[in-house]
Amino acid sequence: MSLSVAQIDVAIAVITDGTQEYTIGDREYRYGDLEALRQLRKDAVAVEAATAKTIFQRVRFGSIT
């Protein structure tokens, strides 16, 4: 299951606000998983940035890629 940046942000916010655990789908995250969540977020941001190219980023030398 691929998590979105928004889902990961919610999990991080809930855990840092005092709740000791948070469940997304079938996976449970705890306070000790914060570093793993932060790394997942970095990866998700990179994936979303790579897939969300605009038309201007896709156009090269007069042809759409």
PyMOL Python script that loads the backbone (N, CA, C, O; Angstrom):
from pymol import cmd

cmd.read_pdbstr("""\
ATOM      1  N   MET A   1       0.841  -1.172   0.000  1.00  0.00           N
ATOM      2  CA  MET A   1       0.000   0.000   0.000  1.00  0.00           C
ATOM      3  C   MET A   1       0.889   1.239   0.000  1.00  0.00           C
ATOM      4  O   MET A   1       1.785   1.380   0.833  1.00  0.00           O
ATOM      5  N   SER A   2       0.631   2.111  -0.926  1.00  0.00           N
ATOM      6  CA  SER A   2       1.394   3.347  -1.024  1.00  0.00           C
ATOM      7  C   SER A   2       0.670   4.450  -0.263  1.00  0.00           C
ATOM      8  O   SER A   2      -0.514   4.702  -0.489  1.00  0.00           O
ATOM      9  N   LEU A   3       1.380   5.090   0.621  1.00  0.00           N
ATOM     10  CA  LEU A   3       0.802   6.153   1.428  1.00  0.00           C
ATOM     11  C   LEU A   3       1.020   7.500   0.765  1.00  0.00           C
ATOM     12  O   LEU A   3       2.058   7.740   0.148  1.00  0.00           O
ATOM     13  N   SER A   4       0.038   8.373   0.896  1.00  0.00           N
ATOM     14  CA  SER A   4       0.188   9.720   0.365  1.00  0.00           C
ATOM     15  C   SER A   4       0.875  10.604   1.407  1.00  0.00           C
ATOM     16  O   SER A   4       0.939  10.266   2.589  1.00  0.00           O
ATOM     17  N   VAL A   5       1.375  11.724   0.946  1.00  0.00           N
ATOM     18  CA  VAL A   5       2.016  12.681   1.851  1.00  0.00           C
ATOM     19  C   VAL A   5       1.012  13.151   2.900  1.00  0.00           C
ATOM     20  O   VAL A   5       1.363  13.317   4.068  1.00  0.00           O
ATOM     21  N   ALA A   6      -0.230  13.364   2.487  1.00  0.00           N
ATOM     22  CA  ALA A   6      -1.259  13.826   3.424  1.00  0.00           C
ATOM     23  C   ALA A   6      -1.511  12.799   4.528  1.00  0.00           C
ATOM     24  O   ALA A   6      -1.648  13.168   5.694  1.00  0.00           O
ATOM     25  N   GLN A   7      -1.573  11.519   4.172  1.00  0.00           N
ATOM     26  CA  GLN A   7      -1.783  10.475   5.179  1.00  0.00           C
ATOM     27  C   GLN A   7      -0.619  10.432   6.167  1.00  0.00           C
ATOM     28  O   GLN A   7      -0.824  10.302   7.374  1.00  0.00           O
ATOM     29  N   ILE A   8       0.583  10.540   5.654  1.00  0.00           N
ATOM     30  CA  ILE A   8       1.768  10.496   6.508  1.00  0.00           C
ATOM     31  C   ILE A   8       1.817  11.720   7.404  1.00  0.00           C
ATOM     32  O   ILE A   8       2.169  11.617   8.579  1.00  0.00           O
ATOM     33  N   ASP A   9       1.465  12.882   6.858  1.00  0.00           N
ATOM     34  CA  ASP A   9       1.430  14.106   7.665  1.00  0.00           C
ATOM     35  C   ASP A   9       0.447  13.983   8.829  1.00  0.00           C
ATOM     36  O   ASP A   9       0.739  14.412   9.945  1.00  0.00           O
ATOM     37  N   VAL A  10      -0.717  13.395   8.561  1.00  0.00           N
ATOM     38  CA  VAL A  10      -1.710  13.200   9.623  1.00  0.00           C
ATOM     39  C   VAL A  10      -1.148  12.283  10.697  1.00  0.00           C
ATOM     40  O   VAL A  10      -1.277  12.569  11.888  1.00  0.00           O
ATOM     41  N   ALA A  11      -0.527  11.184  10.290  1.00  0.00           N
ATOM     42  CA  ALA A  11       0.046  10.242  11.257  1.00  0.00           C
ATOM     43  C   ALA A  11       1.102  10.917  12.117  1.00  0.00           C
ATOM     44  O   ALA A  11       1.113  10.744  13.336  1.00  0.00           O
ATOM     45  N   ILE A  12       1.985  11.681  11.501  1.00  0.00           N
ATOM     46  CA  ILE A  12       3.038  12.376  12.248  1.00  0.00           C
ATOM     47  C   ILE A  12       2.420  13.390  13.213  1.00  0.00           C
ATOM     48  O   ILE A  12       2.832  13.480  14.370  1.00  0.00           O
ATOM     49  N   ALA A  13       1.433  14.152  12.735  1.00  0.00           N
ATOM     50  CA  ALA A  13       0.798  15.158  13.588  1.00  0.00           C
ATOM     51  C   ALA A  13       0.092  14.522  14.779  1.00  0.00           C
ATOM     52  O   ALA A  13       0.214  15.006  15.904  1.00  0.00           O
ATOM     53  N   VAL A  14      -0.639  13.449  14.540  1.00  0.00           N
ATOM     54  CA  VAL A  14      -1.369  12.793  15.624  1.00  0.00           C
ATOM     55  C   VAL A  14      -0.407  12.240  16.664  1.00  0.00           C
ATOM     56  O   VAL A  14      -0.627  12.394  17.865  1.00  0.00           O
ATOM     57  N   ILE A  15       0.651  11.601  16.207  1.00  0.00           N
ATOM     58  CA  ILE A  15       1.611  11.000  17.135  1.00  0.00           C
ATOM     59  C   ILE A  15       2.363  12.070  17.923  1.00  0.00           C
ATOM     60  O   ILE A  15       2.566  11.916  19.127  1.00  0.00           O
ATOM     61  N   THR A  16       2.779  13.148  17.266  1.00  0.00           N
ATOM     62  CA  THR A  16       3.522  14.186  17.976  1.00  0.00           C
ATOM     63  C   THR A  16       2.635  15.018  18.890  1.00  0.00           C
ATOM     64  O   THR A  16       3.134  15.674  19.804  1.00  0.00           O
ATOM     65  N   ASP A  17       1.318  14.997  18.655  1.00  0.00           N
ATOM     66  CA  ASP A  17       0.392  15.725  19.532  1.00  0.00           C
ATOM     67  C   ASP A  17       0.059  14.962  20.800  1.00  0.00           C
ATOM     68  O   ASP A  17      -0.708  15.448  21.631  1.00  0.00           O
ATOM     69  N   GLY A  18       0.623  13.775  20.960  1.00  0.00           N
ATOM     70  CA  GLY A  18       0.423  13.067  22.215  1.00  0.00           C
ATOM     71  C   GLY A  18      -0.172  11.682  22.106  1.00  0.00           C
ATOM     72  O   GLY A  18      -0.035  10.888  23.037  1.00  0.00           O
ATOM     73  N   THR A  19      -0.827  11.364  21.003  1.00  0.00           N
ATOM     74  CA  THR A  19      -1.363  10.019  20.831  1.00  0.00           C
ATOM     75  C   THR A  19      -0.190   9.079  20.590  1.00  0.00           C
ATOM     76  O   THR A  19       0.702   9.390  19.802  1.00  0.00           O
ATOM     77  N   GLN A  20      -0.185   7.959  21.247  1.00  0.00           N
ATOM     78  CA  GLN A  20       0.955   7.050  21.160  1.00  0.00           C
ATOM     79  C   GLN A  20       0.952   6.176  19.916  1.00  0.00           C
ATOM     80  O   GLN A  20       1.986   5.610  19.560  1.00  0.00           O
ATOM     81  N   GLU A  21      -0.192   6.055  19.247  1.00  0.00           N
ATOM     82  CA  GLU A  21      -0.227   5.222  18.046  1.00  0.00           C
ATOM     83  C   GLU A  21      -1.283   5.716  17.081  1.00  0.00           C
ATOM     84  O   GLU A  21      -2.231   6.398  17.467  1.00  0.00           O
ATOM     85  N   TYR A  22      -1.102   5.358  15.805  1.00  0.00           N
ATOM     86  CA  TYR A  22      -2.022   5.766  14.759  1.00  0.00           C
ATOM     87  C   TYR A  22      -2.023   4.670  13.703  1.00  0.00           C
ATOM     88  O   TYR A  22      -0.968   4.131  13.369  1.00  0.00           O
ATOM     89  N   THR A  23      -3.192   4.337  13.178  1.00  0.00           N
ATOM     90  CA  THR A  23      -3.309   3.263  12.207  1.00  0.00           C
ATOM     91  C   THR A  23      -3.696   3.824  10.851  1.00  0.00           C
ATOM     92  O   THR A  23      -4.632   4.616  10.735  1.00  0.00           O
ATOM     93  N   ILE A  24      -2.963   3.403   9.825  1.00  0.00           N
ATOM     94  CA  ILE A  24      -3.292   3.716   8.440  1.00  0.00           C
ATOM     95  C   ILE A  24      -3.438   2.371   7.738  1.00  0.00           C
ATOM     96  O   ILE A  24      -2.481   1.605   7.630  1.00  0.00           O
ATOM     97  N   GLY A  25      -4.646   2.098   7.266  1.00  0.00           N
ATOM     98  CA  GLY A  25      -4.885   0.812   6.627  1.00  0.00           C
ATOM     99  C   GLY A  25      -4.682  -0.312   7.624  1.00  0.00           C
ATOM    100  O   GLY A  25      -5.318  -0.342   8.677  1.00  0.00           O
ATOM    101  N   ASP A  26      -3.792  -1.235   7.290  1.00  0.00           N
ATOM    102  CA  ASP A  26      -3.526  -2.358   8.187  1.00  0.00           C
ATOM    103  C   ASP A  26      -2.226  -2.189   8.970  1.00  0.00           C
ATOM    104  O   ASP A  26      -1.792  -3.114   9.657  1.00  0.00           O
ATOM    105  N   ARG A  27      -1.604  -1.019   8.871  1.00  0.00           N
ATOM    106  CA  ARG A  27      -0.326  -0.771   9.535  1.00  0.00           C
ATOM    107  C   ARG A  27      -0.521   0.192  10.693  1.00  0.00           C
ATOM    108  O   ARG A  27      -1.194   1.213  10.557  1.00  0.00           O
ATOM    109  N   GLU A  28       0.068  -0.136  11.824  1.00  0.00           N
ATOM    110  CA  GLU A  28       0.002   0.708  13.013  1.00  0.00           C
ATOM    111  C   GLU A  28       1.356   1.381  13.236  1.00  0.00           C
ATOM    112  O   GLU A  28       2.395   0.721  13.234  1.00  0.00           O
ATOM    113  N   TYR A  29       1.333   2.697  13.429  1.00  0.00           N
ATOM    114  CA  TYR A  29       2.557   3.463  13.672  1.00  0.00           C
ATOM    115  C   TYR A  29       2.536   3.966  15.104  1.00  0.00           C
ATOM    116  O   TYR A  29       1.491   4.361  15.622  1.00  0.00           O
ATOM    117  N   ARG A  30       3.688   3.948  15.729  1.00  0.00           N
ATOM    118  CA  ARG A  30       3.819   4.393  17.113  1.00  0.00           C
ATOM    119  C   ARG A  30       4.850   5.514  17.193  1.00  0.00           C
ATOM    120  O   ARG A  30       5.502   5.854  16.205  1.00  0.00           O
ATOM    121  N   TYR A  31       4.979   6.071  18.373  1.00  0.00           N
ATOM    122  CA  TYR A  31       5.929   7.162  18.592  1.00  0.00           C
ATOM    123  C   TYR A  31       7.339   6.772  18.144  1.00  0.00           C
ATOM    124  O   TYR A  31       8.067   7.599  17.596  1.00  0.00           O
ATOM    125  N   GLY A  32       7.717   5.533  18.374  1.00  0.00           N
ATOM    126  CA  GLY A  32       9.041   5.059  17.977  1.00  0.00           C
ATOM    127  C   GLY A  32       9.234   4.987  16.479  1.00  0.00           C
ATOM    128  O   GLY A  32      10.363   4.857  16.006  1.00  0.00           O
ATOM    129  N   ASP A  33       8.137   5.069  15.713  1.00  0.00           N
ATOM    130  CA  ASP A  33       8.198   4.997  14.255  1.00  0.00           C
ATOM    131  C   ASP A  33       8.305   6.371  13.584  1.00  0.00           C
ATOM    132  O   ASP A  33       8.237   6.467  12.359  1.00  0.00           O
ATOM    133  N   LEU A  34       8.472   7.425  14.375  1.00  0.00           N
ATOM    134  CA  LEU A  34       8.495   8.774  13.789  1.00  0.00           C
ATOM    135  C   LEU A  34       9.579   8.938  12.730  1.00  0.00           C
ATOM    136  O   LEU A  34       9.328   9.529  11.680  1.00  0.00           O
ATOM    137  N   GLU A  35      10.763   8.433  12.985  1.00  0.00           N
ATOM    138  CA  GLU A  35      11.834   8.565  11.982  1.00  0.00           C
ATOM    139  C   GLU A  35      11.486   7.801  10.707  1.00  0.00           C
ATOM    140  O   GLU A  35      11.757   8.273   9.602  1.00  0.00           O
ATOM    141  N   ALA A  36      10.887   6.627  10.861  1.00  0.00           N
ATOM    142  CA  ALA A  36      10.459   5.856   9.693  1.00  0.00           C
ATOM    143  C   ALA A  36       9.366   6.611   8.933  1.00  0.00           C
ATOM    144  O   ALA A  36       9.362   6.626   7.702  1.00  0.00           O
ATOM    145  N   LEU A  37       8.442   7.236   9.665  1.00  0.00           N
ATOM    146  CA  LEU A  37       7.399   8.032   9.019  1.00  0.00           C
ATOM    147  C   LEU A  37       7.987   9.233   8.286  1.00  0.00           C
ATOM    148  O   LEU A  37       7.544   9.575   7.190  1.00  0.00           O
ATOM    149  N   ARG A  38       8.966   9.857   8.882  1.00  0.00           N
ATOM    150  CA  ARG A  38       9.598  11.012   8.229  1.00  0.00           C
ATOM    151  C   ARG A  38      10.322  10.588   6.958  1.00  0.00           C
ATOM    152  O   ARG A  38      10.314  11.324   5.971  1.00  0.00           O
ATOM    153  N   GLN A  39      10.947   9.418   6.965  1.00  0.00           N
ATOM    154  CA  GLN A  39      11.604   8.912   5.763  1.00  0.00           C
ATOM    155  C   GLN A  39      10.563   8.530   4.707  1.00  0.00           C
ATOM    156  O   GLN A  39      10.753   8.796   3.520  1.00  0.00           O
ATOM    157  N   LEU A  40       9.466   7.907   5.141  1.00  0.00           N
ATOM    158  CA  LEU A  40       8.377   7.595   4.211  1.00  0.00           C
ATOM    159  C   LEU A  40       7.844   8.873   3.565  1.00  0.00           C
ATOM    160  O   LEU A  40       7.531   8.890   2.374  1.00  0.00           O
ATOM    161  N   ARG A  41       7.745   9.937   4.354  1.00  0.00           N
ATOM    162  CA  ARG A  41       7.258  11.210   3.831  1.00  0.00           C
ATOM    163  C   ARG A  41       8.196  11.762   2.765  1.00  0.00           C
ATOM    164  O   ARG A  41       7.750  12.232   1.718  1.00  0.00           O
ATOM    165  N   LYS A  42       9.500  11.703   3.035  1.00  0.00           N
ATOM    166  CA  LYS A  42      10.467  12.173   2.044  1.00  0.00           C
ATOM    167  C   LYS A  42      10.333  11.387   0.744  1.00  0.00           C
ATOM    168  O   LYS A  42      10.371  11.961  -0.344  1.00  0.00           O
ATOM    169  N   ASP A  43      10.177  10.082   0.863  1.00  0.00           N
ATOM    170  CA  ASP A  43      10.015   9.236  -0.323  1.00  0.00           C
ATOM    171  C   ASP A  43       8.716   9.552  -1.062  1.00  0.00           C
ATOM    172  O   ASP A  43       8.697   9.619  -2.291  1.00  0.00           O
ATOM    173  N   ALA A  44       7.626   9.747  -0.307  1.00  0.00           N
ATOM    174  CA  ALA A  44       6.335  10.048  -0.919  1.00  0.00           C
ATOM    175  C   ALA A  44       6.350  11.400  -1.618  1.00  0.00           C
ATOM    176  O   ALA A  44       5.758  11.555  -2.687  1.00  0.00           O
ATOM    177  N   VAL A  45       7.024  12.377  -1.020  1.00  0.00           N
ATOM    178  CA  VAL A  45       7.147  13.698  -1.659  1.00  0.00           C
ATOM    179  C   VAL A  45       7.894  13.570  -2.980  1.00  0.00           C
ATOM    180  O   VAL A  45       7.508  14.182  -3.976  1.00  0.00           O
ATOM    181  N   ALA A  46       8.945  12.788  -2.991  1.00  0.00           N
ATOM    182  CA  ALA A  46       9.726  12.599  -4.219  1.00  0.00           C
ATOM    183  C   ALA A  46       8.895  11.912  -5.298  1.00  0.00           C
ATOM    184  O   ALA A  46       8.957  12.294  -6.467  1.00  0.00           O
ATOM    185  N   VAL A  47       8.124  10.908  -4.915  1.00  0.00           N
ATOM    186  CA  VAL A  47       7.280  10.193  -5.884  1.00  0.00           C
ATOM    187  C   VAL A  47       6.204  11.121  -6.425  1.00  0.00           C
ATOM    188  O   VAL A  47       5.972  11.165  -7.633  1.00  0.00           O
ATOM    189  N   GLU A  48       5.543  11.864  -5.539  1.00  0.00           N
ATOM    190  CA  GLU A  48       4.497  12.779  -5.988  1.00  0.00           C
ATOM    191  C   GLU A  48       5.064  13.880  -6.878  1.00  0.00           C
ATOM    192  O   GLU A  48       4.416  14.289  -7.841  1.00  0.00           O
ATOM    193  N   ALA A  49       6.246  14.356  -6.573  1.00  0.00           N
ATOM    194  CA  ALA A  49       6.866  15.398  -7.398  1.00  0.00           C
ATOM    195  C   ALA A  49       7.223  14.845  -8.775  1.00  0.00           C
ATOM    196  O   ALA A  49       7.083  15.542  -9.780  1.00  0.00           O
ATOM    197  N   ALA A  50       7.676  13.614  -8.823  1.00  0.00           N
ATOM    198  CA  ALA A  50       8.069  13.011 -10.097  1.00  0.00           C
ATOM    199  C   ALA A  50       6.864  12.713 -10.980  1.00  0.00           C
ATOM    200  O   ALA A  50       6.964  12.778 -12.205  1.00  0.00           O
ATOM    201  N   THR A  51       5.742  12.390 -10.379  1.00  0.00           N
ATOM    202  CA  THR A  51       4.564  12.039 -11.172  1.00  0.00           C
ATOM    203  C   THR A  51       3.665  13.232 -11.465  1.00  0.00           C
ATOM    204  O   THR A  51       2.752  13.119 -12.283  1.00  0.00           O
ATOM    205  N   ALA A  52       3.893  14.354 -10.829  1.00  0.00           N
ATOM    206  CA  ALA A  52       3.030  15.521 -10.998  1.00  0.00           C
ATOM    207  C   ALA A  52       3.660  16.570 -11.903  1.00  0.00           C
ATOM    208  O   ALA A  52       3.527  17.769 -11.655  1.00  0.00           O
ATOM    209  N   LYS A  53       4.331  16.134 -12.931  1.00  0.00           N
ATOM    210  CA  LYS A  53       4.950  17.096 -13.848  1.00  0.00           C
ATOM    211  C   LYS A  53       3.880  17.862 -14.616  1.00  0.00           C
ATOM    212  O   LYS A  53       2.859  17.297 -15.010  1.00  0.00           O
ATOM    213  N   THR A  54       4.118  19.129 -14.819  1.00  0.00           N
ATOM    214  CA  THR A  54       3.200  19.952 -15.590  1.00  0.00           C
ATOM    215  C   THR A  54       3.506  19.790 -17.067  1.00  0.00           C
ATOM    216  O   THR A  54       4.515  19.197 -17.447  1.00  0.00           O
ATOM    217  N   ILE A  55       2.628  20.320 -17.885  1.00  0.00           N
ATOM    218  CA  ILE A  55       2.828  20.257 -19.337  1.00  0.00           C
ATOM    219  C   ILE A  55       4.138  20.940 -19.729  1.00  0.00           C
ATOM    220  O   ILE A  55       4.797  20.516 -20.678  1.00  0.00           O
ATOM    221  N   PHE A  56       4.518  21.991 -19.007  1.00  0.00           N
ATOM    222  CA  PHE A  56       5.747  22.706 -19.323  1.00  0.00           C
ATOM    223  C   PHE A  56       6.982  21.871 -19.008  1.00  0.00           C
ATOM    224  O   PHE A  56       8.017  22.016 -19.658  1.00  0.00           O
ATOM    225  N   GLN A  57       6.875  21.006 -18.021  1.00  0.00           N
ATOM    226  CA  GLN A  57       7.994  20.135 -17.682  1.00  0.00           C
ATOM    227  C   GLN A  57       8.088  18.954 -18.643  1.00  0.00           C
ATOM    228  O   GLN A  57       9.163  18.378 -18.809  1.00  0.00           O
ATOM    229  N   ARG A  58       6.960  18.582 -19.284  1.00  0.00           N
ATOM    230  CA  ARG A  58       6.963  17.429 -20.178  1.00  0.00           C
ATOM    231  C   ARG A  58       7.325  17.788 -21.614  1.00  0.00           C
ATOM    232  O   ARG A  58       7.708  16.912 -22.390  1.00  0.00           O
ATOM    233  N   VAL A  59       7.212  19.054 -21.975  1.00  0.00           N
ATOM    234  CA  VAL A  59       7.470  19.468 -23.351  1.00  0.00           C
ATOM    235  C   VAL A  59       8.973  19.684 -23.538  1.00  0.00           C
ATOM    236  O   VAL A  59       9.605  20.461 -22.822  1.00  0.00           O
ATOM    237  N   ARG A  60       9.515  18.981 -24.512  1.00  0.00           N
ATOM    238  CA  ARG A  60      10.938  19.127 -24.822  1.00  0.00           C
ATOM    239  C   ARG A  60      11.114  19.159 -26.336  1.00  0.00           C
ATOM    240  O   ARG A  60      10.623  18.285 -27.050  1.00  0.00           O
ATOM    241  N   PHE A  61      11.795  20.139 -26.793  1.00  0.00           N
ATOM    242  CA  PHE A  61      12.127  20.262 -28.199  1.00  0.00           C
ATOM    243  C   PHE A  61      10.903  20.123 -29.104  1.00  0.00           C
ATOM    244  O   PHE A  61      10.979  19.496 -30.161  1.00  0.00           O
ATOM    245  N   GLY A  62       9.787  20.701 -28.696  1.00  0.00           N
ATOM    246  CA  GLY A  62       8.613  20.738 -29.539  1.00  0.00           C
ATOM    247  C   GLY A  62       7.756  19.484 -29.521  1.00  0.00           C
ATOM    248  O   GLY A  62       6.758  19.421 -30.239  1.00  0.00           O
ATOM    249  N   SER A  63       8.109  18.492 -28.730  1.00  0.00           N
ATOM    250  CA  SER A  63       7.255  17.301 -28.658  1.00  0.00           C
ATOM    251  C   SER A  63       6.928  17.015 -27.193  1.00  0.00           C
ATOM    252  O   SER A  63       7.719  17.283 -26.289  1.00  0.00           O
ATOM    253  N   ILE A  64       5.752  16.468 -27.001  1.00  0.00           N
ATOM    254  CA  ILE A  64       5.334  16.154 -25.634  1.00  0.00           C
ATOM    255  C   ILE A  64       5.822  14.763 -25.284  1.00  0.00           C
ATOM    256  O   ILE A  64       5.606  13.811 -26.034  1.00  0.00           O
ATOM    257  N   THR A  65       6.489  14.651 -24.126  1.00  0.00           N
ATOM    258  CA  THR A  65       6.999  13.351 -23.710  1.00  0.00           C
ATOM    259  C   THR A  65       6.041  12.673 -22.781  1.00  0.00           C
ATOM    260  O   THR A  65       6.306  11.561 -22.326  1.00  0.00           O
TER     261      THR A  65
END
""", "prot")
cmd.dss("prot")
cmd.show_as("cartoon", "prot")
cmd.util.cbc("prot")
cmd.orient("prot")
